[in-house]
């Protein structure tokens, strides 16, 4: 009986740790982790480098998209021009060979 009480007394603190955290406790722990990361110079540098790479990559992606849009717009304008010329040239009695 004595041994059982001693074992129960030893295990009692462990049962408190086994309980799930409430959302508020989880939020508090996340805030503490975030604060610890902000106080860690190595972590700050790594985070800044990561953000810098992301910004550079986003810039390259935006430039690529802009180039594609310009190329597509030029192709469409050329297509419209060519279609207009074909339409004019196909009309009876029209002697326009080249409008460029």
N, CA and C atoms as an extended XYZ file, in Angstrom:
300
Properties=species:S:1:pos:R:3:atomname:S:1:resname:S:1:resid:I:1 pbc="F F F"
N         0.827       -1.195        0.000 N   UNK     1
C         0.000        0.000        0.000 CA  UNK     1
C         0.863        1.248        0.000 C   UNK     1
N         1.913        1.222        0.817 N   UNK     2
C         2.809        2.347        0.885 CA  UNK     2
C         3.476        2.596       -0.470 C   UNK     2
N         3.883        1.496       -1.106 N   UNK     3
C         4.535        1.605       -2.409 CA  UNK     3
C         3.581        2.194       -3.453 C   UNK     3
N         2.325        1.803       -3.388 N   UNK     4
C         1.341        2.302       -4.339 CA  UNK     4
C         1.153        3.804       -4.168 C   UNK     4
N         1.131        4.281       -2.938 N   UNK     5
C         1.001        5.710       -2.688 CA  UNK     5
C         2.219        6.473       -3.193 C   UNK     5
N         3.374        5.908       -3.005 N   UNK     6
C         4.601        6.564       -3.479 CA  UNK     6
C         4.597        6.645       -5.002 C   UNK     6
N         4.231        5.562       -5.655 N   UNK     7
C         4.174        5.534       -7.121 CA  UNK     7
C         3.132        6.528       -7.626 C   UNK     7
N         1.975        6.559       -6.959 N   UNK     8
C         0.929        7.508       -7.358 CA  UNK     8
C         1.415        8.936       -7.180 C   UNK     8
N         2.123        9.198       -6.119 N   UNK     9
C         2.638       10.544       -5.869 CA  UNK     9
C         3.681       10.926       -6.919 C   UNK     9
N         4.469        9.960       -7.351 N   UNK    10
C         5.472       10.238       -8.380 CA  UNK    10
C         4.838       10.456       -9.756 C   UNK    10
N         3.766        9.747      -10.050 N   UNK    11
C         3.130        9.839      -11.367 CA  UNK    11
C         2.168       11.015      -11.484 C   UNK    11
N         1.730       11.569      -10.357 N   UNK    12
C         0.756       12.655      -10.386 CA  UNK    12
C         1.232       13.858      -11.205 C   UNK    12
N         2.470       14.332      -11.054 N   UNK    13
C         2.909       15.458      -11.883 CA  UNK    13
C         2.910       15.124      -13.377 C   UNK    13
N         3.159       13.872      -13.719 N   UNK    14
C         3.178       13.479      -15.135 CA  UNK    14
C         1.785       13.544      -15.758 C   UNK    14
N         0.760       13.301      -14.972 N   UNK    15
C        -0.602       13.344      -15.525 CA  UNK    15
C        -0.980       14.774      -15.901 C   UNK    15
N        -0.471       15.741      -15.180 N   UNK    16
C        -0.760       17.139      -15.512 CA  UNK    16
C        -0.126       17.498      -16.848 C   UNK    16
N         1.043       16.960      -17.122 N   UNK    17
C         1.710       17.244      -18.391 CA  UNK    17
C         1.021       16.540      -19.559 C   UNK    17
N         0.319       15.454      -19.290 N   UNK    18
C        -0.308       14.680      -20.352 CA  UNK    18
C        -1.613       15.306      -20.843 C   UNK    18
N        -2.139       16.279      -20.143 N   UNK    19
C        -3.394       16.900      -20.554 CA  UNK    19
C        -3.156       17.768      -21.782 C   UNK    19
N        -4.102       17.756      -22.716 N   UNK    20
C        -3.921       18.581      -23.919 CA  UNK    20
C        -3.967       20.069      -23.576 C   UNK    20
N        -3.281       20.844      -24.384 N   UNK    21
C        -3.249       22.288      -24.160 CA  UNK    21
C        -4.527       22.926      -24.698 C   UNK    21
N        -4.960       23.940      -24.028 N   UNK    22
C        -6.106       24.704      -24.519 CA  UNK    22
C        -5.624       25.597      -25.660 C   UNK    22
N        -6.536       26.076      -26.477 N   UNK    23
C        -6.114       26.981      -27.560 CA  UNK    23
C        -5.351       28.199      -27.029 C   UNK    23
N        -5.765       28.713      -25.891 N   UNK    24
C        -5.067       29.865      -25.306 CA  UNK    24
C        -3.632       29.489      -24.930 C   UNK    24
N        -3.457       28.314      -24.341 N   UNK    25
C        -2.117       27.863      -23.971 CA  UNK    25
C        -1.259       27.641      -25.214 C   UNK    25
N        -1.874       27.078      -26.256 N   UNK    26
C        -1.132       26.868      -27.504 CA  UNK    26
C        -0.693       28.202      -28.088 C   UNK    26
N        -1.575       29.182      -28.047 N   UNK    27
C        -1.261       30.512      -28.563 CA  UNK    27
C        -0.116       31.140      -27.767 C   UNK    27
N        -0.172       30.991      -26.451 N   UNK    28
C         0.879       31.548      -25.600 CA  UNK    28
C         2.218       30.894      -25.903 C   UNK    28
N         2.205       29.596      -26.075 N   UNK    29
C         3.457       28.891      -26.378 CA  UNK    29
C         4.008       29.333      -27.739 C   UNK    29
N         3.118       29.523      -28.714 N   UNK    30
C         3.567       29.974      -30.034 CA  UNK    30
C         4.166       31.373      -29.941 C   UNK    30
N         3.555       32.241      -29.151 N   UNK    31
C         4.102       33.584      -28.962 CA  UNK    31
C         5.491       33.525      -28.324 C   UNK    31
N         5.657       32.640      -27.367 N   UNK    32
C         6.961       32.497      -26.702 CA  UNK    32
C         7.992       32.013      -27.716 C   UNK    32
N         7.632       31.027      -28.544 N   UNK    33
C         8.550       30.525      -29.571 CA  UNK    33
C         8.923       31.634      -30.551 C   UNK    33
N         7.923       32.397      -30.967 N   UNK    34
C         8.181       33.500      -31.893 CA  UNK    34
C         9.118       34.518      -31.273 C   UNK    34
N         8.884       34.838      -30.020 N   UNK    35
C         9.734       35.800      -29.335 CA  UNK    35
C        11.159       35.277      -29.216 C   UNK    35
N        11.293       33.990      -28.925 N   UNK    36
C        12.634       33.397      -28.810 CA  UNK    36
C        13.355       33.466      -30.152 C   UNK    36
N        12.632       33.238      -31.239 N   UNK    37
C        13.252       33.305      -32.559 CA  UNK    37
C        13.698       34.727      -32.876 C   UNK    37
N        12.903       35.699      -32.463 N   UNK    38
C        13.248       37.092      -32.731 CA  UNK    38
C        14.492       37.511      -31.957 C   UNK    38
N        14.733       36.870      -30.819 N   UNK    39
C        15.896       37.203      -30.002 CA  UNK    39
C        17.146       36.439      -30.437 C   UNK    39
N        16.996       35.518      -31.376 N   UNK    40
C        18.113       34.706      -31.828 CA  UNK    40
C        18.688       35.322      -33.102 C   UNK    40
N        19.898       35.910      -33.046 N   UNK    41
C        20.472       36.571      -34.230 CA  UNK    41
C        20.613       35.638      -35.434 C   UNK    41
N        20.992       34.405      -35.192 N   UNK    42
C        21.139       33.453      -36.297 CA  UNK    42
C        19.795       33.210      -36.959 C   UNK    42
N        18.771       33.031      -36.152 N   UNK    43
C        17.428       32.802      -36.688 CA  UNK    43
C        16.950       34.030      -37.455 C   UNK    43
N        17.238       35.216      -36.922 N   UNK    44
C        16.844       36.445      -37.611 CA  UNK    44
C        17.524       36.535      -38.974 C   UNK    44
N        18.817       36.254      -39.030 N   UNK    45
C        19.555       36.322      -40.282 CA  UNK    45
C        19.009       35.320      -41.293 C   UNK    45
N        18.752       34.111      -40.826 N   UNK    46
C        18.207       33.086      -41.721 CA  UNK    46
C        16.836       33.502      -42.249 C   UNK    46
N        16.032       34.076      -41.383 N   UNK    47
C        14.699       34.511      -41.793 CA  UNK    47
C        14.796       35.656      -42.803 C   UNK    47
N        15.714       36.603      -42.567 N   UNK    48
C        15.893       37.715      -43.498 CA  UNK    48
C        16.403       37.222      -44.843 C   UNK    48
N        17.325       36.278      -44.829 N   UNK    49
C        17.846       35.717      -46.076 CA  UNK    49
C        16.733       34.996      -46.838 C   UNK    49
N        15.924       34.263      -46.116 N   UNK    50
C        14.807       33.559      -46.744 CA  UNK    50
C        13.821       34.544      -47.369 C   UNK    50
N        13.506       35.603      -46.630 N   UNK    51
C        12.592       36.617      -47.162 CA  UNK    51
C        13.197       37.304      -48.383 C   UNK    51
N        14.495       37.569      -48.338 N   UNK    52
C        15.170       38.211      -49.464 CA  UNK    52
C        15.107       37.318      -50.702 C   UNK    52
N        15.348       36.025      -50.519 N   UNK    53
C        15.257       35.081      -51.656 CA  UNK    53
C        13.842       35.040      -52.210 C   UNK    53
N        12.854       35.048      -51.322 N   UNK    54
C        11.463       35.020      -51.770 CA  UNK    54
C        11.122       36.274      -52.561 C   UNK    54
N        11.590       37.424      -52.100 N   UNK    55
C        11.323       38.684      -52.804 CA  UNK    55
C        11.982       38.663      -54.181 C   UNK    55
N        13.230       38.186      -54.245 N   UNK    56
C        13.928       38.107      -55.529 CA  UNK    56
C        13.213       37.145      -56.486 C   UNK    56
N        12.801       36.010      -55.953 N   UNK    57
C        12.105       35.027      -56.786 CA  UNK    57
C        10.782       35.602      -57.287 C   UNK    57
N        10.068       36.305      -56.423 N   UNK    58
C         8.797       36.908      -56.834 CA  UNK    58
C         9.045       37.950      -57.922 C   UNK    58
N        10.130       38.711      -57.790 N   UNK    59
C        10.472       39.694      -58.811 CA  UNK    59
C        10.757       39.036      -60.150 C   UNK    59
N        11.494       37.927      -60.128 N   UNK    60
C        11.778       37.210      -61.385 CA  UNK    60
C        10.497       36.655      -61.992 C   UNK    60
N         9.628       36.124      -61.146 N   UNK    61
C         8.357       35.596      -61.651 CA  UNK    61
C         7.512       36.704      -62.271 C   UNK    61
N         7.451       37.846      -61.594 N   UNK    62
C         6.676       38.970      -62.120 CA  UNK    62
C         7.243       39.449      -63.452 C   UNK    62
N         8.584       39.501      -63.559 N   UNK    63
C         9.217       39.920      -64.812 CA  UNK    63
C         8.896       38.927      -65.920 C   UNK    63
N         8.939       37.635      -65.594 N   UNK    64
C         8.611       36.604      -66.586 CA  UNK    64
C         7.172       36.723      -67.057 C   UNK    64
N         6.274       36.963      -66.130 N   UNK    65
C         4.856       37.126      -66.488 CA  UNK    65
C         4.679       38.348      -67.371 C   UNK    65
N         5.345       39.436      -67.025 N   UNK    66
C         5.237       40.661      -67.810 CA  UNK    66
C         5.767       40.435      -69.232 C   UNK    66
N         6.890       39.723      -69.349 N   UNK    67
C         7.442       39.419      -70.671 CA  UNK    67
C         6.471       38.573      -71.489 C   UNK    67
N         5.883       37.574      -70.860 N   UNK    68
C         4.921       36.722      -71.560 CA  UNK    68
C         3.717       37.521      -72.026 C   UNK    68
N         3.236       38.423      -71.179 N   UNK    69
C         2.078       39.238      -71.557 CA  UNK    69
C         2.403       40.149      -72.729 C   UNK    69
N         3.607       40.735      -72.715 N   UNK    70
C         4.005       41.604      -73.816 CA  UNK    70
C         4.130       40.815      -75.120 C   UNK    70
N         4.716       39.629      -75.037 N   UNK    71
C         4.845       38.787      -76.235 CA  UNK    71
C         3.475       38.384      -76.762 C   UNK    71
N         2.582       38.021      -75.862 N   UNK    72
C         1.242       37.628      -76.272 CA  UNK    72
C         0.513       38.811      -76.904 C   UNK    72
N         0.651       39.980      -76.324 N   UNK    73
C         0.004       41.167      -76.877 CA  UNK    73
C         0.552       41.477      -78.270 C   UNK    73
N         1.865       41.336      -78.455 N   UNK    74
C         2.463       41.588      -79.764 CA  UNK    74
C         1.963       40.578      -80.790 C   UNK    74
N         1.879       39.304      -80.382 N   UNK    75
C         1.362       38.272      -81.308 CA  UNK    75
C        -0.077       38.570      -81.701 C   UNK    75
N        -0.891       38.988      -80.741 N   UNK    76
C        -2.290       39.295      -81.043 CA  UNK    76
C        -2.399       40.508      -81.965 C   UNK    76
N        -1.584       41.514      -81.717 N   UNK    77
C        -1.612       42.693      -82.591 CA  UNK    77
C        -1.179       42.327      -84.007 C   UNK    77
N        -0.156       41.495      -84.127 N   UNK    78
C         0.280       41.040      -85.453 CA  UNK    78
C        -0.819       40.238      -86.140 C   UNK    78
N        -1.485       39.399      -85.377 N   UNK    79
C        -2.560       38.586      -85.936 CA  UNK    79
C        -3.715       39.470      -86.409 C   UNK    79
N        -4.066       40.471      -85.628 N   UNK    80
C        -5.141       41.388      -86.014 CA  UNK    80
C        -4.753       42.127      -87.293 C   UNK    80
N        -3.503       42.618      -87.339 N   UNK    81
C        -3.022       43.336      -88.517 CA  UNK    81
C        -3.049       42.437      -89.758 C   UNK    81
N        -2.544       41.213      -89.611 N   UNK    82
C        -2.520       40.279      -90.743 CA  UNK    82
C        -3.934       39.938      -91.209 C   UNK    82
N        -4.844       39.728      -90.268 N   UNK    83
C        -6.232       39.423      -90.636 CA  UNK    83
C        -6.883       40.601      -91.345 C   UNK    83
N        -6.602       41.800      -90.865 N   UNK    84
C        -7.153       43.007      -91.495 CA  UNK    84
C        -6.636       43.123      -92.933 C   UNK    84
N        -5.337       42.892      -93.120 N   UNK    85
C        -4.755       42.972      -94.464 CA  UNK    85
C        -5.350       41.922      -95.392 C   UNK    85
N        -5.505       40.702      -94.880 N   UNK    86
C        -6.102       39.638      -95.705 CA  UNK    86
C        -7.533       39.977      -96.086 C   UNK    86
N        -8.260       40.543      -95.135 N   UNK    87
C        -9.648       40.902      -95.409 CA  UNK    87
C        -9.708       41.973      -96.494 C   UNK    87
N        -8.857       42.983      -96.383 N   UNK    88
C        -8.840       44.063      -97.383 CA  UNK    88
C        -8.421       43.518      -98.748 C   UNK    88
N        -7.408       42.666      -98.769 N   UNK    89
C        -6.899       42.128     -100.039 CA  UNK    89
C        -7.893       41.168     -100.682 C   UNK    89
N        -8.713       40.534      -99.894 N   UNK    90
C        -9.645       39.551     -100.449 CA  UNK    90
C       -10.895       40.188     -101.033 C   UNK    90
N       -11.089       41.482     -100.796 N   UNK    91
C       -12.285       42.143     -101.334 CA  UNK    91
C       -12.125       42.351     -102.838 C   UNK    91
N       -13.188       42.101     -103.597 N   UNK    92
C       -13.112       42.250     -105.055 CA  UNK    92
C       -12.800       43.694     -105.436 C   UNK    92
N       -11.963       43.851     -106.446 N   UNK    93
C       -11.632       45.166     -106.957 CA  UNK    93
C       -10.611       45.902     -106.128 C   UNK    93
N       -10.007       45.267     -105.155 N   UNK    94
C        -9.019       45.927     -104.312 CA  UNK    94
C        -7.630       45.554     -104.801 C   UNK    94
N        -6.823       46.549     -105.117 N   UNK    95
C        -5.483       46.313     -105.650 CA  UNK    95
C        -4.391       46.559     -104.613 C   UNK    95
N        -4.736       46.644     -103.349 N   UNK    96
C        -3.728       46.839     -102.290 CA  UNK    96
C        -2.981       45.535     -102.070 C   UNK    96
N        -1.720       45.543     -102.376 N   UNK    97
C        -0.918       44.319     -102.189 CA  UNK    97
C        -0.302       44.258     -100.799 C   UNK    97
N         0.056       45.432     -100.288 N   UNK    98
C         0.724       45.433      -98.987 CA  UNK    98
C         0.457       46.746      -98.277 C   UNK    98
N        -0.097       46.682      -97.081 N   UNK    99
C        -0.450       47.893      -96.335 CA  UNK    99
C         0.558       48.200      -95.240 C   UNK    99
N         1.579       47.441      -95.110 N   UNK   100
C         2.534       47.615      -94.018 CA  UNK   100
C         3.347       48.855      -94.165 C   UNK   100
